[in-house]
Amino acid sequence: FDELEQTVWSGTRLQVTRVPAVTTDDVKAMILNGSLSVDANLIDHCTLACPMHHRQGDLLVSEVAVTLSHLKAAEMAAASGAEHALILEDDVHPYRSLLAEVPEVLHAAPANWTALQMITTSSLGLLQLASTQAMFSSWKPRFYSMAAYMLSRRGMDDLQRMYGNRSFTRPANSTEGAGALQTESLVF
């Protein structure tokens, strides 16, 4: 985090905040005290491949903890008054060039954007984006990664409005089953 704190954009030092993660124990306590509602059968470990248990309506408690941690980061950014938030997983170490290009990315971003994914783990997604030579591409399912992304103020507010009550219900037409409640589906 030290390197991030030294980053300056247009004369403004970047505000860096380490957000404490929501733990699986936190999730279980929230379920018990009624402050969290999840439309899924919460499980502690997988016995099947994730897409299979998601289709059955199962969701790992750890997946819920990750979702809540990301929502917590968005809420903290919104509460700080930030117009934009760059959210990074704690094991992501961005290149200085990425950090230097953030103002250009924000300037060129599509009108009314709410979330910009900064990293993908999908080789197909990378190939498709590289073949278009476009700076931005519409988000596509399964091209996601929560490792690094930006939220606009509107994106932060939308997340708070939709999930601030900590009630997570699967969309009726979702083919992903409980997987529709993972962080990526909520943010993007």
SEMI-704947 format. One record per residue (C-alpha): residue number from 0; residue in one letter; x, y, z. Coordinates in nm, 2 decimals, padded with zeros to 4 digits. Example, Ala and Ser with C-alpha at 12.3 -4.5 7.8 and 13.67 -1.06 7.14 Angstrom:
! SEMI-704947
[0; a; [01.23; -00.45; 00.78]]
[1; s; [01.37; -00.11; 00.71]]
! end
This chain:
! SEMI-704947
[0; f; [00.00; 00.00; 00.00]]
[1; d; [00.29; 00.23; 00.05]]
[2; e; [00.35; 00.26; -00.33]]
[3; l; [-00.02; 00.35; -00.38]]
[4; e; [-00.01; 00.62; -00.12]]
[5; q; [00.28; 00.79; -00.30]]
[6; t; [00.07; 00.81; -00.62]]
[7; v; [-00.04; 01.16; -00.72]]
[8; w; [-00.30; 01.24; -00.99]]
[9; s; [-00.33; 01.59; -01.11]]
[10; g; [-00.17; 01.73; -00.79]]
[11; t; [-00.40; 01.51; -00.57]]
[12; r; [-00.25; 01.24; -00.35]]
[13; l; [-00.44; 00.91; -00.38]]
[14; q; [-00.63; 00.82; -00.06]]
[15; v; [-00.55; 00.46; 00.02]]
[16; t; [-00.76; 00.26; 00.27]]
[17; r; [-00.72; -00.10; 00.37]]
[18; v; [-01.06; -00.24; 00.42]]
[19; p; [-01.08; -00.52; 00.67]]
[20; a; [-01.22; -00.83; 00.51]]
[21; v; [-01.56; -00.98; 00.61]]
[22; t; [-01.49; -01.33; 00.74]]
[23; t; [-01.68; -01.65; 00.72]]
[24; d; [-01.75; -01.62; 01.09]]
[25; d; [-01.89; -01.27; 01.03]]
[26; v; [-02.12; -01.41; 00.76]]
[27; k; [-02.25; -01.69; 00.99]]
[28; a; [-02.31; -01.45; 01.28]]
[29; m; [-02.50; -01.21; 01.04]]
[30; i; [-02.72; -01.50; 00.92]]
[31; l; [-02.79; -01.60; 01.28]]
[32; n; [-02.88; -01.25; 01.40]]
[33; g; [-03.09; -01.18; 01.09]]
[34; s; [-02.88; -00.89; 00.95]]
[35; l; [-02.80; -01.09; 00.64]]
[36; s; [-03.04; -01.28; 00.41]]
[37; v; [-02.90; -01.49; 00.12]]
[38; d; [-03.12; -01.68; -00.12]]
[39; a; [-02.90; -01.99; -00.13]]
[40; n; [-02.80; -02.29; 00.07]]
[41; l; [-02.47; -02.18; 00.23]]
[42; i; [-02.20; -02.44; 00.25]]
[43; d; [-01.85; -02.45; 00.40]]
[44; h; [-01.67; -02.64; 00.13]]
[45; c; [-01.73; -02.77; -00.23]]
[46; t; [-01.80; -03.13; -00.30]]
[47; l; [-01.87; -03.05; -00.67]]
[48; a; [-01.72; -02.80; -00.92]]
[49; c; [-01.85; -02.45; -00.84]]
[50; p; [-02.08; -02.41; -01.14]]
[51; m; [-02.25; -02.74; -01.04]]
[52; h; [-02.31; -02.65; -00.68]]
[53; h; [-02.42; -02.30; -00.78]]
[54; r; [-02.69; -02.45; -01.01]]
[55; q; [-02.81; -02.66; -00.72]]
[56; g; [-02.86; -02.34; -00.52]]
[57; d; [-02.54; -02.38; -00.30]]
[58; l; [-02.31; -02.09; -00.23]]
[59; l; [-01.99; -02.11; -00.03]]
[60; v; [-01.99; -01.90; 00.29]]
[61; s; [-01.65; -01.77; 00.18]]
[62; e; [-01.81; -01.65; -00.15]]
[63; v; [-02.06; -01.45; 00.05]]
[64; a; [-01.78; -01.31; 00.27]]
[65; v; [-01.59; -01.19; -00.05]]
[66; t; [-01.91; -01.03; -00.17]]
[67; l; [-01.97; -00.85; 00.15]]
[68; s; [-01.60; -00.73; 00.17]]
[69; h; [-01.63; -00.57; -00.18]]
[70; l; [-01.96; -00.41; -00.08]]
[71; k; [-01.79; -00.28; 00.23]]
[72; a; [-01.51; -00.12; 00.03]]
[73; a; [-01.77; 00.05; -00.20]]
[74; e; [-01.96; 00.18; 00.10]]
[75; m; [-01.65; 00.31; 00.27]]
[76; a; [-01.55; 00.49; -00.06]]
[77; a; [-01.89; 00.64; -00.09]]
[78; a; [-01.89; 00.75; 00.27]]
[79; s; [-01.56; 00.93; 00.22]]
[80; g; [-01.72; 01.14; -00.05]]
[81; a; [-01.51; 01.00; -00.33]]
[82; e; [-01.63; 01.04; -00.69]]
[83; h; [-01.44; 00.73; -00.80]]
[84; a; [-01.29; 00.43; -00.62]]
[85; l; [-01.02; 00.20; -00.74]]
[86; i; [-01.08; -00.13; -00.56]]
[87; l; [-00.79; -00.38; -00.55]]
[88; e; [-00.76; -00.72; -00.39]]
[89; d; [-00.49; -00.72; -00.13]]
[90; d; [-00.26; -00.94; -00.34]]
[91; v; [-00.28; -00.72; -00.65]]
[92; h; [00.03; -00.50; -00.71]]
[93; p; [-00.05; -00.27; -01.00]]
[94; y; [00.21; -00.14; -01.23]]
[95; r; [00.29; 00.23; -01.19]]
[96; s; [00.19; 00.28; -01.55]]
[97; l; [-00.16; 00.16; -01.47]]
[98; l; [-00.19; 00.40; -01.18]]
[99; a; [-00.05; 00.68; -01.40]]
[100; e; [-00.31; 00.61; -01.67]]
[101; v; [-00.62; 00.62; -01.44]]
[102; p; [-00.70; 00.98; -01.51]]
[103; e; [-00.69; 00.91; -01.89]]
[104; v; [-00.91; 00.60; -01.84]]
[105; l; [-01.16; 00.81; -01.64]]
[106; h; [-01.16; 01.08; -01.91]]
[107; a; [-01.22; 00.83; -02.19]]
[108; a; [-01.47; 00.61; -02.00]]
[109; p; [-01.81; 00.57; -02.16]]
[110; a; [-02.08; 00.81; -02.04]]
[111; n; [-02.27; 00.70; -01.73]]
[112; w; [-02.04; 00.41; -01.65]]
[113; t; [-02.08; 00.26; -01.31]]
[114; a; [-01.80; 00.00; -01.30]]
[115; l; [-01.48; -00.05; -01.50]]
[116; q; [-01.30; -00.38; -01.48]]
[117; m; [-00.93; -00.33; -01.48]]
[118; i; [-00.81; -00.69; -01.49]]
[119; t; [-00.95; -01.01; -01.64]]
[120; t; [-00.83; -01.37; -01.60]]
[121; s; [-01.00; -01.48; -01.92]]
[122; s; [-00.76; -01.54; -02.20]]
[123; l; [-01.06; -01.53; -02.44]]
[124; g; [-01.16; -01.20; -02.30]]
[125; l; [-00.81; -01.06; -02.34]]
[126; l; [-00.79; -01.19; -02.70]]
[127; q; [-01.13; -01.03; -02.79]]
[128; l; [-01.04; -00.70; -02.64]]
[129; a; [-00.70; -00.70; -02.80]]
[130; s; [-00.85; -00.78; -03.14]]
[131; t; [-01.08; -00.47; -03.13]]
[132; q; [-00.81; -00.23; -03.03]]
[133; a; [-01.08; -00.05; -02.83]]
[134; m; [-01.01; 00.10; -02.49]]
[135; f; [-01.34; -00.03; -02.36]]
[136; s; [-01.56; -00.32; -02.43]]
[137; s; [-01.90; -00.42; -02.29]]
[138; w; [-01.87; -00.66; -02.00]]
[139; k; [-01.92; -01.02; -02.08]]
[140; p; [-02.01; -01.29; -01.84]]
[141; r; [-01.72; -01.52; -01.74]]
[142; f; [-01.46; -01.25; -01.83]]
[143; y; [-01.46; -01.11; -01.48]]
[144; s; [-01.21; -01.07; -01.21]]
[145; m; [-01.26; -00.88; -00.89]]
[146; a; [-00.88; -00.83; -00.86]]
[147; a; [-00.90; -00.46; -00.97]]
[148; y; [-01.19; -00.25; -01.08]]
[149; m; [-01.32; 00.11; -01.06]]
[150; l; [-01.65; 00.23; -00.94]]
[151; s; [-01.81; 00.57; -01.02]]
[152; r; [-02.01; 00.75; -00.76]]
[153; r; [-02.32; 00.63; -00.93]]
[154; g; [-02.19; 00.27; -00.91]]
[155; m; [-02.12; 00.30; -00.54]]
[156; d; [-02.47; 00.45; -00.48]]
[157; d; [-02.64; 00.18; -00.70]]
[158; l; [-02.47; -00.10; -00.50]]
[159; q; [-02.57; 00.07; -00.17]]
[160; r; [-02.93; 00.11; -00.29]]
[161; m; [-02.96; -00.25; -00.41]]
[162; y; [-02.77; -00.44; -00.14]]
[163; g; [-02.74; -00.20; 00.16]]
[164; n; [-03.01; -00.40; 00.34]]
[165; r; [-02.79; -00.71; 00.31]]
[166; s; [-03.07; -00.91; 00.14]]
[167; f; [-02.95; -01.11; -00.16]]
[168; t; [-03.21; -01.27; -00.38]]
[169; r; [-03.14; -01.46; -00.70]]
[170; p; [-03.29; -01.31; -01.02]]
[171; a; [-03.59; -01.53; -01.13]]
[172; n; [-03.44; -01.58; -01.48]]
[173; s; [-03.09; -01.66; -01.38]]
[174; t; [-02.92; -01.96; -01.53]]
[175; e; [-02.63; -01.93; -01.28]]
[176; g; [-02.84; -02.04; -00.98]]
[177; a; [-02.67; -01.93; -00.66]]
[178; g; [-02.37; -01.81; -00.87]]
[179; a; [-02.58; -01.50; -00.95]]
[180; l; [-02.51; -01.39; -00.60]]
[181; q; [-02.13; -01.37; -00.64]]
[182; t; [-01.96; -01.04; -00.63]]
[183; e; [-01.90; -01.02; -01.00]]
[184; s; [-02.26; -01.06; -01.09]]
[185; l; [-02.36; -00.78; -00.84]]
[186; v; [-02.09; -00.53; -00.94]]
[187; f; [-02.09; -00.57; -01.31]]
! end
